[in-house]
Every structure is written in C-alpha cells, then in structure tokens.
Amino acid sequence: MTPAPRPVVTVVGLGPAGPELVGEPARDRLAGAARAFLRTGRHPAATAFPDAATFDHHYEEAETFDDVYAAIVDDLVAAAETAGGGDVVYAVPGSPLVAERTVELLRADPRVSVRIEPALSFLDLAWARLGIDPVASGVRLVDGARFAAEAAGERGPLLVAQCWSSEVLSDIKLAVDEGEVDRPGDALEATLLHHLGLVDERIETVRWDDLDRTLAPDHLTTLWIPRLAAPIGRRLAELVELVRTLRERCPWDREQTHASLAGHALEEAYEVVDAIAEVARFDDDPHADPGDEAPAVAHLEEELGDLLFQVVFHARLATEAGRFTLADVAGAVHDKLVARHPHVFGDVNATTPAAVLANWEVLKVAERGRGGITDGIPSALPALSLVGKLERKATAVGVAPPSFDDLRRALEAELGALRPPRDGAATGAGTAERLGTVLFCVAQLCGRLGVDPEEVLRRRALRLRDEIERHARDAAPFPESRGTTE
C-alpha cells in the first residue's frame, strides 16, 4: 500500500529590505496561497502582505528562541495537515537558506515536505556595500549570538549576522581581546551594516571599543570584521605541537624529566618577577621615560613565554606518561577558580577583598581535605616571603596580629640583648635565635606598614650591587705590563 503523500509547506524569502526587493515568485506564491504566514511582521517587506498571519505572538510568549522556532514549526505542520491540499506558504526575511533556523527545523521534520523558493538575502547587499568577493576573500559567516564559539580559532574575515541587540554586540566585543592585533599599535576596527537597502541605511566603521555604543541595533544589523589577531587557542596549539616535536627530535629535550627541569622552572619564575618589576616602575613613577617602556613590556612578554614553555613541557612529560594533559591542567585551574569565587559565580556574599580572602582560605581547606589551613605552603619559600604568607593566613582566620608598638618593643629588646662574640668563639644558639627573632619582627613590621620585606630587601641589596660596580669602575686599573725599547 502506497503511503499518503506528506503535506507540503512552501518557503519563500522576503528579501533583505523593503517590498521592492521581494522577487516575483515569492509575491505569486503568497498571493495564491490558501494560507500564508510570515515569520515576523517586523520586516520592512511585511507591509506588502497585510493579510498574511505572523508568528510574532510566539516571540512574546516563549522563554527562548528555541521554543519560538519549535512552536512556529508545529503551527506550520498543523496548517499544512488541515489545508486539504491547498498551498501553505511561509515567508521569512531575506533568503530561506541563509541563517533561518525555522527552515532548518522544518526541512528536518518528517511530517511535511518542504519546497524552497530562492530569494535575495542580506548577504548580497552586504557584499555590494563592502565591495568584496566573499569567495575570493574567504569570508566566514558567523551567528552573532554564538560568536564566541563559532569564531574561536578564526582570524577573519568574518561577517557576523543576527546582531540584533546591544547585548549581542557587547558579548562579541568582550569575546575578543582588543590588544591582540597583528601589528602592535594597530587599533582593532569593525564595520556595522545597519538597515541595508532602506532609506535609513548606515554603514559605520568603528573602533572595537565602540562596537556596542554607536547605534541602536536590531534584526537588520550585521557586523563586518575584516581581521582578527591570531587566536589564543591556535597559538597554544602551535606551542604544544612544537614541544611534542622537540621531544621527538632534539637530543637534549628528549632526555629531560620533571626533576631535571625543576631548576629551570624556578629560574624562569624569578626572571618573570624581575621583568614585572621593570614594567611596574612605569606605573609607579610618573616621571619615567615612556620611551623605555616598550622594551620593558617586550621583556615581560618574552619571560612569560619562557615560563609558559616550562608549563607546556611538564604537561607534555605527563601526557607521555599517561598522567594528564595540558587540557587537564587548564580545565583543573579553571574549575578551581570558579569554585573559589562563589561570590562571582554563586550566591555567596563577599563585598570586600578581606572577605574574599577569608572565604578563599576556607574553600582551599575544604576542597583538598587538608589537615590545616597552612598545608600547602612550601617550607622552601624564601624566609621573608614565608613570613608574609603566614601573616596573611593568620589574618584570614582571625588571629589578632601584634600591634606596631609591641613589635617595635620586641625588636628593641632583642637588639639590646645581642652581644658580640668573644674572640674565636662560635656564635651560640641563643644569639642565632635572637637574630631570627629580629628578622621575624622586621618582617612583621613590614606587614603592619604594608611593605613587602622581600622586595625592599632586594632593592637594598641591588643598591649595594650598584655601589660595588661603581667602586670597581672608579678604582685604579691594574698596571699594564709594558714592553721597553730601551
């Protein structure tokens, strides 16, 4: 027995602008339809078809766009099933085959057959206004609402459709780091295409920062992005592949282990700290020469890259051993940071930095099942840094710190009790203990005054280094041995 034919829905396009761009086939189909529907009456060409029903009520009633599209498809199927063989025509903005989710769902629905009438789309006007050949230029079409996911790994050019609100444009703006441009000093720009083909058409090239504050976007707004920087994901993938190649082909890299690289990681970390100090002085010193800033920034970029290389290398070693991958490392720190910021991603109330730190410490103990709040603080930290770390822990758990005056009195007492060693005698344990207390009190005083003891001691040591260098330069040179002709 031959199954009954499925009812038919004919889909036509209203073109990208006003009624003058609606094709004759679409006009004829709508005029002869037993039942005619428009996806929305909020399209400039919809005024030419006042008798057609619209689905605008679904946009007002449904909670999500997915719910809207599903309801439209169900209504069209029901209309086709009750039309008694009459034509059911569904008109959509632009072309039925460009960025039309309802048409995708309708074509996939087994209850009906779908007939498509080609039409002019907003793309045709966009290419004309931009003066480009999309095939020759390699343009990719992206949905504005899914920009962050669909544009990942892309450098452009991109034409971003469905930029129907300032919120969509804002999300697009935030999905791209404006600083990541191909050439330092360039400003990232894009072009807003608004109401193409209408009397109020606007084509505005704007700085990336002004993307969501130049005009009031709607369903007839599109964004043209001629160029993006190399995306973070792609560059990281290149680095991961490079490390894999080095492990395969370089004799030195092939021999490395976690233990053999540990010293390199520490050295690179210290070099990053030095580079940070170089850049930080431009923030702290308004009289610093701006011409010196670019080399300092470039140096920090380089040192951060060296440290990143260490991270990727250790992750590669772990991958080869079947322990974890770089993706696991990134995923773990991502999830940890989300969990430790319930005041951002949850319902915890923490409105001050002190409250955030206190909550952070409690979460760290809970998530790792640590025996105490100081578990995980490396004992091998530089001693002054260790004091500072423990001081912050004490504050976080509510241990009352000694007052400034108490610390000063303790320091004076310990200094007053110090005696020089007798000739030839070794320093006794009591004296060493007193010196330790002196240093500890100094470190605590630094904390009370908001000074990093490690940093100020380093600065003082570096002044000694400079003094040594000056003394060496100013000292009389060693006499040169001179030959004689006598």
C-alpha angles and dihedrals in degrees: 000000000000112000117240113262115258118250115260131235116193115207121204133178126236093206127240101289140004131353092275090072095052108110123236094244090058092047091050093048093050093045092052098041122122086211124013127193134186119204087221138358088213093090124100093235094050091084089072091064107048094158095059118100118237133212094221091119090068090058089055097045106037124081098217138025089244088059090049094051093046091051092050092052092049091051092049092049091049091049092050092048092053098038093092093224095315120133117271108198123191118194122200131184115269115346124348090228100051120080094329110140094179090058091051090052093044093052090050093050111104093206096074143031117232128214118195126207111199117236143176112276135203086256092070092056092044093055090047094050094044093045095225139128104230093205095050091044095047094231119184121208114224132184111239094219091054097037098122092057101034096045095047109123093014126123097186168209093188132172108203115204131192095038088157101152143031088246091060091049090047091052090050090050093050093047091067127060104229090206092064101086127141096248124035111247094030118124116223111239137181137183125240114213108198130179094347112200094018129106092252094050114154129190110185127176107204140174113262091248091060096049096112099034105052102080141355103265125209140166089299095059123106132177127221117203110183096184142009128185122259102286121245093239094055095048092049090049089053090051092049090051091048092054090049089052092048091052090053101042111023116080093208096048090045091060097050125112135183089264096048091051097046094091091049091054091052092047092049091049091054091048089053090053090052091049091049089054090053092054095040093061089067088058092047100041116057090187095056114123107259089209089070094054099077095059090047092051091047089051091052090049090052095048093048087053091053090052091047088053089058091052093049092046093053090047089052091052089051091048092053089051092049093244106115142322135232087259089057090051092050092043093049095051091043092053092043092053092048090050092048093051102060087146087065103032100024142032101278116124114226114150102164133056089242092056091048092052093047092051090045092058093049091049092049091055093046098046097049099036090234121180092227143006093254094055109117097032103124111240088208093066114122104277096243091050089048091056091050092048093050091045090056090048090051091051092047093056095042102256105158108239120224114263123255091251093049091052093047092050092048090050093049091048094051093046091048091053094054116108128188114253119257117253110290094357120130119239107268126234090249093057092047089050091051091050089051089052090049092053091044092052091049090051090049091049088054088054092051089052095045093246124138104233092200091054098045092046089049091051091050091049091050090053087056089050091053090048091052091050092049091048091050092050094047096045117102110267119247110269111262119232105245126197119229131222093199 
